Amino acid sequence: MSIAIYRFPDVTTSWDAPDGTGTLSWSSTQPRSVLGHAVMEAAETVLRLHGEAGYQKKWVLHPFPVAALQDLRRMHRRGDDCRHAQCWDSSEY
């Protein structure tokens, strides 16, 4: 999977701007299993640090995506043959 992060001068007016109008800040190409693991691990860290209530308080407009994290964890376990112990030991939230 290819990932690119672009920086735009004004985020409030750049939501639909083409990538080419921004400045490339970072890019990477990784296997789906590596990206899935990294996203899952990052989301679990945010949830552990803030909890659902703390996340809602900090980010206001959206609750923590618990169901999406559970789906990602199930797909990662089923399809990515991950060898990291925490992928198999972590509890469902």
PyMOL Python script that loads the backbone (N, CA, C, O; Angstrom):
from pymol import cmd

cmd.read_pdbstr("""\
ATOM      1  N   MET A   1       0.845  -1.160   0.000  1.00  0.00           N
ATOM      2  CA  MET A   1       0.000   0.000   0.000  1.00  0.00           C
ATOM      3  C   MET A   1       0.897   1.230   0.000  1.00  0.00           C
ATOM      4  O   MET A   1       1.913   1.283   0.693  1.00  0.00           O
ATOM      5  N   SER A   2       0.502   2.201  -0.780  1.00  0.00           N
ATOM      6  CA  SER A   2       1.252   3.459  -0.834  1.00  0.00           C
ATOM      7  C   SER A   2       0.521   4.505  -0.011  1.00  0.00           C
ATOM      8  O   SER A   2      -0.700   4.639  -0.093  1.00  0.00           O
ATOM      9  N   ILE A   3       1.280   5.239   0.778  1.00  0.00           N
ATOM     10  CA  ILE A   3       0.734   6.274   1.648  1.00  0.00           C
ATOM     11  C   ILE A   3       1.508   7.554   1.375  1.00  0.00           C
ATOM     12  O   ILE A   3       2.733   7.535   1.254  1.00  0.00           O
ATOM     13  N   ALA A   4       0.789   8.661   1.279  1.00  0.00           N
ATOM     14  CA  ALA A   4       1.437   9.958   1.096  1.00  0.00           C
ATOM     15  C   ALA A   4       0.734  10.981   1.980  1.00  0.00           C
ATOM     16  O   ALA A   4      -0.494  11.011   2.059  1.00  0.00           O
ATOM     17  N   ILE A   5       1.515  11.804   2.633  1.00  0.00           N
ATOM     18  CA  ILE A   5       0.972  12.879   3.462  1.00  0.00           C
ATOM     19  C   ILE A   5       1.424  14.200   2.857  1.00  0.00           C
ATOM     20  O   ILE A   5       2.616  14.453   2.681  1.00  0.00           O
ATOM     21  N   TYR A   6       0.439  15.032   2.544  1.00  0.00           N
ATOM     22  CA  TYR A   6       0.706  16.338   1.944  1.00  0.00           C
ATOM     23  C   TYR A   6       0.367  17.436   2.936  1.00  0.00           C
ATOM     24  O   TYR A   6      -0.559  17.309   3.737  1.00  0.00           O
ATOM     25  N   ARG A   7       1.125  18.504   2.867  1.00  0.00           N
ATOM     26  CA  ARG A   7       0.887  19.684   3.694  1.00  0.00           C
ATOM     27  C   ARG A   7       0.279  20.764   2.799  1.00  0.00           C
ATOM     28  O   ARG A   7       0.756  21.021   1.693  1.00  0.00           O
ATOM     29  N   PHE A   8      -0.784  21.388   3.306  1.00  0.00           N
ATOM     30  CA  PHE A   8      -1.469  22.443   2.568  1.00  0.00           C
ATOM     31  C   PHE A   8      -1.420  23.731   3.379  1.00  0.00           C
ATOM     32  O   PHE A   8      -1.392  23.692   4.609  1.00  0.00           O
ATOM     33  N   PRO A   9      -1.408  24.874   2.692  1.00  0.00           N
ATOM     34  CA  PRO A   9      -1.257  26.149   3.399  1.00  0.00           C
ATOM     35  C   PRO A   9      -2.404  26.451   4.363  1.00  0.00           C
ATOM     36  O   PRO A   9      -2.175  27.049   5.414  1.00  0.00           O
ATOM     37  N   ASP A  10      -3.631  26.051   4.030  1.00  0.00           N
ATOM     38  CA  ASP A  10      -4.782  26.363   4.882  1.00  0.00           C
ATOM     39  C   ASP A  10      -5.712  25.161   4.903  1.00  0.00           C
ATOM     40  O   ASP A  10      -6.453  24.925   3.949  1.00  0.00           O
ATOM     41  N   VAL A  11      -5.672  24.410   5.981  1.00  0.00           N
ATOM     42  CA  VAL A  11      -6.462  23.178   6.058  1.00  0.00           C
ATOM     43  C   VAL A  11      -7.963  23.450   5.951  1.00  0.00           C
ATOM     44  O   VAL A  11      -8.711  22.579   5.506  1.00  0.00           O
ATOM     45  N   THR A  12      -8.410  24.627   6.345  1.00  0.00           N
ATOM     46  CA  THR A  12      -9.847  24.909   6.300  1.00  0.00           C
ATOM     47  C   THR A  12     -10.362  25.089   4.875  1.00  0.00           C
ATOM     48  O   THR A  12     -11.561  24.947   4.634  1.00  0.00           O
ATOM     49  N   THR A  13      -9.481  25.398   3.929  1.00  0.00           N
ATOM     50  CA  THR A  13      -9.920  25.581   2.544  1.00  0.00           C
ATOM     51  C   THR A  13      -9.342  24.532   1.601  1.00  0.00           C
ATOM     52  O   THR A  13      -9.563  24.606   0.393  1.00  0.00           O
ATOM     53  N   SER A  14      -8.612  23.563   2.127  1.00  0.00           N
ATOM     54  CA  SER A  14      -7.894  22.613   1.269  1.00  0.00           C
ATOM     55  C   SER A  14      -8.457  21.199   1.279  1.00  0.00           C
ATOM     56  O   SER A  14      -7.824  20.297   0.730  1.00  0.00           O
ATOM     57  N   TRP A  15      -9.632  20.967   1.884  1.00  0.00           N
ATOM     58  CA  TRP A  15     -10.151  19.596   2.005  1.00  0.00           C
ATOM     59  C   TRP A  15     -10.249  18.879   0.670  1.00  0.00           C
ATOM     60  O   TRP A  15      -9.896  17.703   0.579  1.00  0.00           O
ATOM     61  N   ASP A  16     -10.713  19.548  -0.349  1.00  0.00           N
ATOM     62  CA  ASP A  16     -10.908  18.902  -1.650  1.00  0.00           C
ATOM     63  C   ASP A  16      -9.826  19.267  -2.664  1.00  0.00           C
ATOM     64  O   ASP A  16      -9.965  18.976  -3.852  1.00  0.00           O
ATOM     65  N   ALA A  17      -8.777  19.887  -2.213  1.00  0.00           N
ATOM     66  CA  ALA A  17      -7.699  20.291  -3.124  1.00  0.00           C
ATOM     67  C   ALA A  17      -6.950  19.063  -3.640  1.00  0.00           C
ATOM     68  O   ALA A  17      -6.760  18.104  -2.893  1.00  0.00           O
ATOM     69  N   PRO A  18      -6.525  19.077  -4.898  1.00  0.00           N
ATOM     70  CA  PRO A  18      -5.734  17.960  -5.425  1.00  0.00           C
ATOM     71  C   PRO A  18      -4.388  17.858  -4.703  1.00  0.00           C
ATOM     72  O   PRO A  18      -3.828  18.866  -4.274  1.00  0.00           O
ATOM     73  N   ASP A  19      -3.883  16.647  -4.576  1.00  0.00           N
ATOM     74  CA  ASP A  19      -2.609  16.434  -3.890  1.00  0.00           C
ATOM     75  C   ASP A  19      -1.505  17.326  -4.442  1.00  0.00           C
ATOM     76  O   ASP A  19      -0.671  17.821  -3.684  1.00  0.00           O
ATOM     77  N   GLY A  20      -1.493  17.533  -5.740  1.00  0.00           N
ATOM     78  CA  GLY A  20      -0.442  18.313  -6.388  1.00  0.00           C
ATOM     79  C   GLY A  20      -0.358  19.757  -5.935  1.00  0.00           C
ATOM     80  O   GLY A  20       0.656  20.417  -6.163  1.00  0.00           O
ATOM     81  N   THR A  21      -1.422  20.266  -5.288  1.00  0.00           N
ATOM     82  CA  THR A  21      -1.380  21.645  -4.805  1.00  0.00           C
ATOM     83  C   THR A  21      -0.765  21.743  -3.414  1.00  0.00           C
ATOM     84  O   THR A  21      -0.523  22.839  -2.909  1.00  0.00           O
ATOM     85  N   GLY A  22      -0.513  20.588  -2.800  1.00  0.00           N
ATOM     86  CA  GLY A  22       0.134  20.563  -1.493  1.00  0.00           C
ATOM     87  C   GLY A  22       1.608  20.224  -1.635  1.00  0.00           C
ATOM     88  O   GLY A  22       2.098  19.991  -2.740  1.00  0.00           O
ATOM     89  N   THR A  23       2.300  20.200  -0.527  1.00  0.00           N
ATOM     90  CA  THR A  23       3.715  19.835  -0.491  1.00  0.00           C
ATOM     91  C   THR A  23       3.833  18.458   0.145  1.00  0.00           C
ATOM     92  O   THR A  23       3.365  18.242   1.263  1.00  0.00           O
ATOM     93  N   LEU A  24       4.456  17.532  -0.566  1.00  0.00           N
ATOM     94  CA  LEU A  24       4.635  16.192  -0.039  1.00  0.00           C
ATOM     95  C   LEU A  24       5.536  16.242   1.194  1.00  0.00           C
ATOM     96  O   LEU A  24       6.677  16.697   1.117  1.00  0.00           O
ATOM     97  N   SER A  25       5.011  15.769   2.342  1.00  0.00           N
ATOM     98  CA  SER A  25       5.776  15.760   3.587  1.00  0.00           C
ATOM     99  C   SER A  25       6.391  14.405   3.869  1.00  0.00           C
ATOM    100  O   SER A  25       7.476  14.315   4.444  1.00  0.00           O
ATOM    101  N   TRP A  26       5.688  13.333   3.457  1.00  0.00           N
ATOM    102  CA  TRP A  26       6.170  11.984   3.753  1.00  0.00           C
ATOM    103  C   TRP A  26       5.435  11.003   2.853  1.00  0.00           C
ATOM    104  O   TRP A  26       4.259  11.187   2.537  1.00  0.00           O
ATOM    105  N   SER A  27       6.150   9.957   2.446  1.00  0.00           N
ATOM    106  CA  SER A  27       5.496   8.888   1.692  1.00  0.00           C
ATOM    107  C   SER A  27       6.193   7.571   1.979  1.00  0.00           C
ATOM    108  O   SER A  27       7.368   7.538   2.344  1.00  0.00           O
ATOM    109  N   SER A  28       5.446   6.483   1.807  1.00  0.00           N
ATOM    110  CA  SER A  28       5.986   5.160   2.052  1.00  0.00           C
ATOM    111  C   SER A  28       5.122   4.130   1.338  1.00  0.00           C
ATOM    112  O   SER A  28       3.929   4.347   1.122  1.00  0.00           O
ATOM    113  N   THR A  29       5.723   3.027   0.979  1.00  0.00           N
ATOM    114  CA  THR A  29       4.989   1.895   0.440  1.00  0.00           C
ATOM    115  C   THR A  29       5.285   0.708   1.337  1.00  0.00           C
ATOM    116  O   THR A  29       6.443   0.347   1.550  1.00  0.00           O
ATOM    117  N   GLN A  30       4.217   0.101   1.866  1.00  0.00           N
ATOM    118  CA  GLN A  30       4.349  -1.001   2.818  1.00  0.00           C
ATOM    119  C   GLN A  30       3.357  -2.103   2.473  1.00  0.00           C
ATOM    120  O   GLN A  30       2.317  -1.833   1.872  1.00  0.00           O
ATOM    121  N   PRO A  31       3.668  -3.353   2.849  1.00  0.00           N
ATOM    122  CA  PRO A  31       2.679  -4.414   2.695  1.00  0.00           C
ATOM    123  C   PRO A  31       1.442  -4.101   3.549  1.00  0.00           C
ATOM    124  O   PRO A  31       1.555  -3.470   4.600  1.00  0.00           O
ATOM    125  N   ARG A  32       0.275  -4.537   3.098  1.00  0.00           N
ATOM    126  CA  ARG A  32      -0.970  -4.287   3.829  1.00  0.00           C
ATOM    127  C   ARG A  32      -0.872  -4.756   5.278  1.00  0.00           C
ATOM    128  O   ARG A  32      -1.360  -4.081   6.183  1.00  0.00           O
ATOM    129  N   SER A  33      -0.246  -5.903   5.500  1.00  0.00           N
ATOM    130  CA  SER A  33      -0.155  -6.448   6.862  1.00  0.00           C
ATOM    131  C   SER A  33       0.639  -5.522   7.786  1.00  0.00           C
ATOM    132  O   SER A  33       0.291  -5.373   8.957  1.00  0.00           O
ATOM    133  N   VAL A  34       1.683  -4.911   7.277  1.00  0.00           N
ATOM    134  CA  VAL A  34       2.500  -3.991   8.080  1.00  0.00           C
ATOM    135  C   VAL A  34       1.707  -2.726   8.395  1.00  0.00           C
ATOM    136  O   VAL A  34       1.713  -2.253   9.532  1.00  0.00           O
ATOM    137  N   LEU A  35       1.031  -2.184   7.399  1.00  0.00           N
ATOM    138  CA  LEU A  35       0.230  -0.983   7.615  1.00  0.00           C
ATOM    139  C   LEU A  35      -0.918  -1.275   8.581  1.00  0.00           C
ATOM    140  O   LEU A  35      -1.170  -0.493   9.498  1.00  0.00           O
ATOM    141  N   GLY A  36      -1.613  -2.390   8.381  1.00  0.00           N
ATOM    142  CA  GLY A  36      -2.714  -2.750   9.270  1.00  0.00           C
ATOM    143  C   GLY A  36      -2.251  -2.874  10.708  1.00  0.00           C
ATOM    144  O   GLY A  36      -2.918  -2.398  11.627  1.00  0.00           O
ATOM    145  N   HIS A  37      -1.111  -3.514  10.900  1.00  0.00           N
ATOM    146  CA  HIS A  37      -0.564  -3.678  12.257  1.00  0.00           C
ATOM    147  C   HIS A  37      -0.236  -2.316  12.868  1.00  0.00           C
ATOM    148  O   HIS A  37      -0.565  -2.066  14.028  1.00  0.00           O
ATOM    149  N   ALA A  38       0.398  -1.448  12.112  1.00  0.00           N
ATOM    150  CA  ALA A  38       0.793  -0.130  12.623  1.00  0.00           C
ATOM    151  C   ALA A  38      -0.433   0.710  12.993  1.00  0.00           C
ATOM    152  O   ALA A  38      -0.447   1.365  14.035  1.00  0.00           O
ATOM    153  N   VAL A  39      -1.457   0.690  12.143  1.00  0.00           N
ATOM    154  CA  VAL A  39      -2.674   1.467  12.425  1.00  0.00           C
ATOM    155  C   VAL A  39      -3.374   0.913  13.663  1.00  0.00           C
ATOM    156  O   VAL A  39      -3.808   1.671  14.530  1.00  0.00           O
ATOM    157  N   MET A  40      -3.482  -0.415  13.738  1.00  0.00           N
ATOM    158  CA  MET A  40      -4.123  -1.044  14.886  1.00  0.00           C
ATOM    159  C   MET A  40      -3.373  -0.712  16.179  1.00  0.00           C
ATOM    160  O   MET A  40      -3.989  -0.368  17.188  1.00  0.00           O
ATOM    161  N   GLU A  41      -2.068  -0.815  16.145  1.00  0.00           N
ATOM    162  CA  GLU A  41      -1.253  -0.531  17.327  1.00  0.00           C
ATOM    163  C   GLU A  41      -1.381   0.934  17.752  1.00  0.00           C
ATOM    164  O   GLU A  41      -1.476   1.231  18.943  1.00  0.00           O
ATOM    165  N   ALA A  42      -1.384   1.838  16.786  1.00  0.00           N
ATOM    166  CA  ALA A  42      -1.519   3.265  17.100  1.00  0.00           C
ATOM    167  C   ALA A  42      -2.897   3.562  17.693  1.00  0.00           C
ATOM    168  O   ALA A  42      -3.001   4.310  18.666  1.00  0.00           O
ATOM    169  N   ALA A  43      -3.946   2.988  17.121  1.00  0.00           N
ATOM    170  CA  ALA A  43      -5.298   3.218  17.639  1.00  0.00           C
ATOM    171  C   ALA A  43      -5.440   2.665  19.055  1.00  0.00           C
ATOM    172  O   ALA A  43      -6.053   3.304  19.910  1.00  0.00           O
ATOM    173  N   GLU A  44      -4.881   1.488  19.307  1.00  0.00           N
ATOM    174  CA  GLU A  44      -4.941   0.911  20.649  1.00  0.00           C
ATOM    175  C   GLU A  44      -4.178   1.770  21.659  1.00  0.00           C
ATOM    176  O   GLU A  44      -4.593   1.882  22.813  1.00  0.00           O
ATOM    177  N   THR A  45      -3.079   2.369  21.240  1.00  0.00           N
ATOM    178  CA  THR A  45      -2.314   3.250  22.122  1.00  0.00           C
ATOM    179  C   THR A  45      -3.127   4.491  22.471  1.00  0.00           C
ATOM    180  O   THR A  45      -3.167   4.901  23.631  1.00  0.00           O
ATOM    181  N   VAL A  46      -3.770   5.085  21.483  1.00  0.00           N
ATOM    182  CA  VAL A  46      -4.615   6.259  21.730  1.00  0.00           C
ATOM    183  C   VAL A  46      -5.742   5.891  22.694  1.00  0.00           C
ATOM    184  O   VAL A  46      -6.033   6.647  23.620  1.00  0.00           O
ATOM    185  N   LEU A  47      -6.373   4.744  22.487  1.00  0.00           N
ATOM    186  CA  LEU A  47      -7.462   4.320  23.364  1.00  0.00           C
ATOM    187  C   LEU A  47      -6.966   4.068  24.790  1.00  0.00           C
ATOM    188  O   LEU A  47      -7.635   4.441  25.753  1.00  0.00           O
ATOM    189  N   ARG A  48      -5.814   3.447  24.923  1.00  0.00           N
ATOM    190  CA  ARG A  48      -5.253   3.210  26.262  1.00  0.00           C
ATOM    191  C   ARG A  48      -4.915   4.539  26.964  1.00  0.00           C
ATOM    192  O   ARG A  48      -5.176   4.701  28.156  1.00  0.00           O
ATOM    193  N   LEU A  49      -4.341   5.470  26.220  1.00  0.00           N
ATOM    194  CA  LEU A  49      -3.938   6.750  26.814  1.00  0.00           C
ATOM    195  C   LEU A  49      -5.117   7.617  27.238  1.00  0.00           C
ATOM    196  O   LEU A  49      -5.091   8.239  28.301  1.00  0.00           O
ATOM    197  N   HIS A  50      -6.150   7.654  26.401  1.00  0.00           N
ATOM    198  CA  HIS A  50      -7.247   8.610  26.618  1.00  0.00           C
ATOM    199  C   HIS A  50      -8.549   7.965  27.069  1.00  0.00           C
ATOM    200  O   HIS A  50      -9.366   8.620  27.717  1.00  0.00           O
ATOM    201  N   GLY A  51      -8.759   6.685  26.737  1.00  0.00           N
ATOM    202  CA  GLY A  51     -10.056   6.071  26.992  1.00  0.00           C
ATOM    203  C   GLY A  51     -11.086   6.667  26.040  1.00  0.00           C
ATOM    204  O   GLY A  51     -10.823   7.670  25.377  1.00  0.00           O
ATOM    205  N   GLU A  52     -12.245   6.052  25.978  1.00  0.00           N
ATOM    206  CA  GLU A  52     -13.280   6.559  25.062  1.00  0.00           C
ATOM    207  C   GLU A  52     -13.754   7.954  25.451  1.00  0.00           C
ATOM    208  O   GLU A  52     -13.933   8.812  24.587  1.00  0.00           O
ATOM    209  N   ALA A  53     -13.958   8.185  26.746  1.00  0.00           N
ATOM    210  CA  ALA A  53     -14.433   9.493  27.197  1.00  0.00           C
ATOM    211  C   ALA A  53     -13.380  10.575  26.969  1.00  0.00           C
ATOM    212  O   ALA A  53     -13.700  11.682  26.535  1.00  0.00           O
ATOM    213  N   GLY A  54     -12.132  10.249  27.262  1.00  0.00           N
ATOM    214  CA  GLY A  54     -11.057  11.215  27.049  1.00  0.00           C
ATOM    215  C   GLY A  54     -10.859  11.547  25.584  1.00  0.00           C
ATOM    216  O   GLY A  54     -10.584  12.693  25.229  1.00  0.00           O
ATOM    217  N   TYR A  55     -11.000  10.539  24.734  1.00  0.00           N
ATOM    218  CA  TYR A  55     -10.900  10.760  23.289  1.00  0.00           C
ATOM    219  C   TYR A  55     -12.006  11.711  22.838  1.00  0.00           C
ATOM    220  O   TYR A  55     -11.743  12.676  22.121  1.00  0.00           O
ATOM    221  N   GLN A  56     -13.239  11.439  23.257  1.00  0.00           N
ATOM    222  CA  GLN A  56     -14.378  12.289  22.876  1.00  0.00           C
ATOM    223  C   GLN A  56     -14.174  13.716  23.359  1.00  0.00           C
ATOM    224  O   GLN A  56     -14.484  14.667  22.642  1.00  0.00           O
ATOM    225  N   LYS A  57     -13.658  13.868  24.564  1.00  0.00           N
ATOM    226  CA  LYS A  57     -13.421  15.208  25.113  1.00  0.00           C
ATOM    227  C   LYS A  57     -12.351  15.947  24.317  1.00  0.00           C
ATOM    228  O   LYS A  57     -12.471  17.145  24.062  1.00  0.00           O
ATOM    229  N   LYS A  58     -11.312  15.227  23.931  1.00  0.00           N
ATOM    230  CA  LYS A  58     -10.198  15.855  23.209  1.00  0.00           C
ATOM    231  C   LYS A  58     -10.545  16.159  21.752  1.00  0.00           C
ATOM    232  O   LYS A  58     -10.217  17.232  21.246  1.00  0.00           O
ATOM    233  N   TRP A  59     -11.211  15.210  21.073  1.00  0.00           N
ATOM    234  CA  TRP A  59     -11.471  15.377  19.645  1.00  0.00           C
ATOM    235  C   TRP A  59     -12.888  15.869  19.348  1.00  0.00           C
ATOM    236  O   TRP A  59     -13.198  16.160  18.193  1.00  0.00           O
ATOM    237  N   VAL A  60     -13.739  15.969  20.339  1.00  0.00           N
ATOM    238  CA  VAL A  60     -15.062  16.580  20.345  1.00  0.00           C
ATOM    239  C   VAL A  60     -16.052  16.055  19.296  1.00  0.00           C
ATOM    240  O   VAL A  60     -17.105  15.538  19.668  1.00  0.00           O
ATOM    241  N   LEU A  61     -15.752  16.169  18.030  1.00  0.00           N
ATOM    242  CA  LEU A  61     -16.743  15.887  16.985  1.00  0.00           C
ATOM    243  C   LEU A  61     -17.023  14.410  16.743  1.00  0.00           C
ATOM    244  O   LEU A  61     -18.063  14.068  16.179  1.00  0.00           O
ATOM    245  N   HIS A  62     -16.124  13.535  17.155  1.00  0.00           N
ATOM    246  CA  HIS A  62     -16.287  12.126  16.841  1.00  0.00           C
ATOM    247  C   HIS A  62     -15.898  11.252  18.028  1.00  0.00           C
ATOM    248  O   HIS A  62     -14.895  11.512  18.692  1.00  0.00           O
ATOM    249  N   PRO A  63     -16.690  10.218  18.295  1.00  0.00           N
ATOM    250  CA  PRO A  63     -16.294   9.268  19.338  1.00  0.00           C
ATOM    251  C   PRO A  63     -15.164   8.372  18.826  1.00  0.00           C
ATOM    252  O   PRO A  63     -14.923   8.295  17.621  1.00  0.00           O
ATOM    253  N   PHE A  64     -14.484   7.707  19.735  1.00  0.00           N
ATOM    254  CA  PHE A  64     -13.437   6.775  19.327  1.00  0.00           C
ATOM    255  C   PHE A  64     -14.072   5.656  18.496  1.00  0.00           C
ATOM    256  O   PHE A  64     -15.124   5.138  18.868  1.00  0.00           O
ATOM    257  N   PRO A  65     -13.447   5.278  17.376  1.00  0.00           N
ATOM    258  CA  PRO A  65     -14.029   4.258  16.486  1.00  0.00           C
ATOM    259  C   PRO A  65     -13.788   2.821  16.997  1.00  0.00           C
ATOM    260  O   PRO A  65     -13.035   2.058  16.391  1.00  0.00           O
ATOM    261  N   VAL A  66     -14.433   2.472  18.105  1.00  0.00           N
ATOM    262  CA  VAL A  66     -14.236   1.162  18.731  1.00  0.00           C
ATOM    263  C   VAL A  66     -14.574   0.034  17.761  1.00  0.00           C
ATOM    264  O   VAL A  66     -13.795  -0.908  17.618  1.00  0.00           O
ATOM    265  N   ALA A  67     -15.718   0.114  17.097  1.00  0.00           N
ATOM    266  CA  ALA A  67     -16.137  -0.962  16.180  1.00  0.00           C
ATOM    267  C   ALA A  67     -15.140  -1.114  15.033  1.00  0.00           C
ATOM    268  O   ALA A  67     -14.828  -2.235  14.631  1.00  0.00           O
ATOM    269  N   ALA A  68     -14.642  -0.005  14.507  1.00  0.00           N
ATOM    270  CA  ALA A  68     -13.664  -0.079  13.412  1.00  0.00           C
ATOM    271  C   ALA A  68     -12.360  -0.723  13.896  1.00  0.00           C
ATOM    272  O   ALA A  68     -11.741  -1.494  13.162  1.00  0.00           O
ATOM    273  N   LEU A  69     -11.941  -0.409  15.123  1.00  0.00           N
ATOM    274  CA  LEU A  69     -10.744  -1.031  15.679  1.00  0.00           C
ATOM    275  C   LEU A  69     -10.952  -2.531  15.866  1.00  0.00           C
ATOM    276  O   LEU A  69     -10.055  -3.320  15.566  1.00  0.00           O
ATOM    277  N   GLN A  70     -12.102  -2.926  16.349  1.00  0.00           N
ATOM    278  CA  GLN A  70     -12.392  -4.352  16.508  1.00  0.00           C
ATOM    279  C   GLN A  70     -12.384  -5.064  15.153  1.00  0.00           C
ATOM    280  O   GLN A  70     -11.840  -6.161  15.028  1.00  0.00           O
ATOM    281  N   ASP A  71     -12.983  -4.440  14.146  1.00  0.00           N
ATOM    282  CA  ASP A  71     -12.978  -5.020  12.793  1.00  0.00           C
ATOM    283  C   ASP A  71     -11.556  -5.147  12.262  1.00  0.00           C
ATOM    284  O   ASP A  71     -11.193  -6.183  11.705  1.00  0.00           O
ATOM    285  N   LEU A  72     -10.756  -4.110  12.429  1.00  0.00           N
ATOM    286  CA  LEU A  72      -9.373  -4.138  11.963  1.00  0.00           C
ATOM    287  C   LEU A  72      -8.596  -5.250  12.667  1.00  0.00           C
ATOM    288  O   LEU A  72      -7.837  -5.981  12.031  1.00  0.00           O
ATOM    289  N   ARG A  73      -8.788  -5.377  13.985  1.00  0.00           N
ATOM    290  CA  ARG A  73      -8.093  -6.418  14.735  1.00  0.00           C
ATOM    291  C   ARG A  73      -8.483  -7.815  14.226  1.00  0.00           C
ATOM    292  O   ARG A  73      -7.617  -8.669  14.036  1.00  0.00           O
ATOM    293  N   ARG A  74      -9.777  -8.042  14.006  1.00  0.00           N
ATOM    294  CA  ARG A  74     -10.232  -9.339  13.498  1.00  0.00           C
ATOM    295  C   ARG A  74      -9.653  -9.627  12.114  1.00  0.00           C
ATOM    296  O   ARG A  74      -9.181 -10.734  11.859  1.00  0.00           O
ATOM    297  N   MET A  75      -9.685  -8.647  11.229  1.00  0.00           N
ATOM    298  CA  MET A  75      -9.141  -8.842   9.878  1.00  0.00           C
ATOM    299  C   MET A  75      -7.637  -9.085   9.923  1.00  0.00           C
ATOM    300  O   MET A  75      -7.116  -9.928   9.193  1.00  0.00           O
ATOM    301  N   HIS A  76      -6.943  -8.344  10.785  1.00  0.00           N
ATOM    302  CA  HIS A  76      -5.492  -8.486  10.917  1.00  0.00           C
ATOM    303  C   HIS A  76      -5.147  -9.881  11.436  1.00  0.00           C
ATOM    304  O   HIS A  76      -4.245 -10.535  10.912  1.00  0.00           O
ATOM    305  N   ARG A  77      -5.855 -10.328  12.452  1.00  0.00           N
ATOM    306  CA  ARG A  77      -5.600 -11.662  13.004  1.00  0.00           C
ATOM    307  C   ARG A  77      -5.899 -12.759  11.978  1.00  0.00           C
ATOM    308  O   ARG A  77      -5.155 -13.733  11.867  1.00  0.00           O
ATOM    309  N   ARG A  78      -6.974 -12.596  11.246  1.00  0.00           N
ATOM    310  CA  ARG A  78      -7.409 -13.619  10.302  1.00  0.00           C
ATOM    311  C   ARG A  78      -6.561 -13.641   9.039  1.00  0.00           C
ATOM    312  O   ARG A  78      -6.268 -14.716   8.516  1.00  0.00           O
ATOM    313  N   GLY A  79      -6.161 -12.483   8.540  1.00  0.00           N
ATOM    314  CA  GLY A  79      -5.567 -12.448   7.220  1.00  0.00           C
ATOM    315  C   GLY A  79      -4.103 -12.085   7.100  1.00  0.00           C
ATOM    316  O   GLY A  79      -3.537 -12.180   6.011  1.00  0.00           O
ATOM    317  N   ASP A  80      -3.469 -11.672   8.191  1.00  0.00           N
ATOM    318  CA  ASP A  80      -2.112 -11.151   8.054  1.00  0.00           C
ATOM    319  C   ASP A  80      -1.025 -12.024   8.662  1.00  0.00           C
ATOM    320  O   ASP A  80       0.156 -11.693   8.555  1.00  0.00           O
ATOM    321  N   ASP A  81      -1.392 -13.123   9.291  1.00  0.00           N
ATOM    322  CA  ASP A  81      -0.404 -14.039   9.854  1.00  0.00           C
ATOM    323  C   ASP A  81       0.613 -13.290  10.724  1.00  0.00           C
ATOM    324  O   ASP A  81       1.815 -13.552  10.661  1.00  0.00           O
ATOM    325  N   CYS A  82       0.108 -12.356  11.534  1.00  0.00           N
ATOM    326  CA  CYS A  82       0.976 -11.533  12.374  1.00  0.00           C
ATOM    327  C   CYS A  82       1.599 -12.367  13.477  1.00  0.00           C
ATOM    328  O   CYS A  82       0.937 -13.200  14.096  1.00  0.00           O
ATOM    329  N   ARG A  83       2.854 -12.137  13.710  1.00  0.00           N
ATOM    330  CA  ARG A  83       3.588 -12.880  14.737  1.00  0.00           C
ATOM    331  C   ARG A  83       3.781 -12.087  16.031  1.00  0.00           C
ATOM    332  O   ARG A  83       4.367 -12.598  16.984  1.00  0.00           O
ATOM    333  N   HIS A  84       3.293 -10.844  16.074  1.00  0.00           N
ATOM    334  CA  HIS A  84       3.429 -10.035  17.282  1.00  0.00           C
ATOM    335  C   HIS A  84       2.478 -10.560  18.360  1.00  0.00           C
ATOM    336  O   HIS A  84       1.278 -10.702  18.128  1.00  0.00           O
ATOM    337  N   ALA A  85       3.024 -10.842  19.523  1.00  0.00           N
ATOM    338  CA  ALA A  85       2.229 -11.408  20.619  1.00  0.00           C
ATOM    339  C   ALA A  85       1.056 -10.518  21.004  1.00  0.00           C
ATOM    340  O   ALA A  85      -0.023 -11.017  21.326  1.00  0.00           O
ATOM    341  N   GLN A  86       1.261  -9.194  20.974  1.00  0.00           N
ATOM    342  CA  GLN A  86       0.189  -8.301  21.410  1.00  0.00           C
ATOM    343  C   GLN A  86      -1.029  -8.368  20.483  1.00  0.00           C
ATOM    344  O   GLN A  86      -2.132  -8.016  20.900  1.00  0.00           O
ATOM    345  N   CYS A  87      -0.853  -8.803  19.269  1.00  0.00           N
ATOM    346  CA  CYS A  87      -1.996  -8.937  18.354  1.00  0.00           C
ATOM    347  C   CYS A  87      -2.903 -10.082  18.787  1.00  0.00           C
ATOM    348  O   CYS A  87      -4.099 -10.085  18.498  1.00  0.00           O
ATOM    349  N   TRP A  88      -2.334 -11.027  19.463  1.00  0.00           N
ATOM    350  CA  TRP A  88      -3.110 -12.189  19.902  1.00  0.00           C
ATOM    351  C   TRP A  88      -3.499 -12.097  21.366  1.00  0.00           C
ATOM    352  O   TRP A  88      -4.449 -12.751  21.796  1.00  0.00           O
ATOM    353  N   ASP A  89      -2.768 -11.282  22.146  1.00  0.00           N
ATOM    354  CA  ASP A  89      -3.036 -11.185  23.580  1.00  0.00           C
ATOM    355  C   ASP A  89      -3.957 -10.024  23.917  1.00  0.00           C
ATOM    356  O   ASP A  89      -4.556 -10.007  24.992  1.00  0.00           O
ATOM    357  N   SER A  90      -4.081  -9.049  23.015  1.00  0.00           N
ATOM    358  CA  SER A  90      -4.885  -7.859  23.355  1.00  0.00           C
ATOM    359  C   SER A  90      -6.357  -8.221  23.457  1.00  0.00           C
ATOM    360  O   SER A  90      -6.876  -9.020  22.677  1.00  0.00           O
ATOM    361  N   SER A  91      -7.010  -7.620  24.430  1.00  0.00           N
ATOM    362  CA  SER A  91      -8.429  -7.897  24.625  1.00  0.00           C
ATOM    363  C   SER A  91      -9.257  -7.038  23.671  1.00  0.00           C
ATOM    364  O   SER A  91      -8.796  -6.006  23.183  1.00  0.00           O
ATOM    365  N   GLU A  92     -10.459  -7.475  23.423  1.00  0.00           N
ATOM    366  CA  GLU A  92     -11.382  -6.673  22.623  1.00  0.00           C
ATOM    367  C   GLU A  92     -11.849  -5.507  23.475  1.00  0.00           C
ATOM    368  O   GLU A  92     -12.117  -5.693  24.662  1.00  0.00           O
ATOM    369  N   TYR A  93     -11.956  -4.319  22.916  1.00  0.00           N
ATOM    370  CA  TYR A  93     -12.411  -3.152  23.671  1.00  0.00           C
ATOM    371  C   TYR A  93     -13.903  -3.032  23.572  1.00  0.00           C
ATOM    372  O   TYR A  93     -14.488  -2.110  24.141  1.00  0.00           O
TER     373      TYR A  93
END
""", "prot")
cmd.dss("prot")
cmd.show_as("cartoon", "prot")
cmd.util.cbc("prot")
cmd.orient("prot")
